[in-house]
Amino acid sequence: MTIVTSMGVGASLLGLFTESAPTFTLFGVIYFFVLALIGYSVNKIMSTISKNKRYEISDIDYDKNIK
């Protein structure tokens, strides 16, 4: 779902910079692969950010030796 959404955002941004919609030409094929690359890249970046997020619990007392 994230990749599809990212491709949609990428298509909107590229649509602002191009004069016509892509068709089944070389431009259309390149356009598709650029959108797929944007979606894949955004997905990887978001995944990396979510893995590196760390939340500390500082105001709750907890037992360190929970069995």
N, C-alpha and C positions, 0 to 999 in steps of 0.2 A: 504494500500500500504506500509506503514511504517513497519507493522508487517511482511509482506512477505519479504521485503528487509532485515529486521533484521534477519529473519530466514535463508535467503540466506547467509548472512555474518557469522552467527553462524555455518551453515553447512560447509562453507569454512574453518573456524577455527578448527572445530572438525575434518574435513577431513585431516588437516595437522597432527593431533595427532593420527589418527587411520590408520591401515594398509589396511583395506578393506572398501568398500562401504557398507552401511547398507542394510540388506535384511529383508524379512518377518520372522524375528525371534524375540526372546525377546529383543535382542540387537537393532533391528530395531524399535521396539515399543518404547523402552526407548529413543532411538535416536530422534524419532519424538517428544516425550514429552519434551525432553531437548531443542530442537529447538523452540518449541512453548513457553516454559518458557522463553527462551532468548528473543524471539520476544516480548512477553508480557512485560517483565521487561524493555527492551530498550524503548518500547513505553511509559510506565509509566514514566520512567526517563525523556524522552524528553518532555512529556506533562507537567511534574512538572517544568522543567527548563523554558519552554516557558511561563507558567503561572506566574512565579516569575520574569521574565524579566520586567524591568521598564525603560522606556526611558523618559528623561526629556528634555523639550524644553527650552533652556536657552537664546538663542539669538533672539527670536522673541517676540515682544510685543503683548499681546492679552488682550482683555477686559474680566474681570472676571465675569461681570454681563450680559452675553449674554442671550437674551430672545428669 
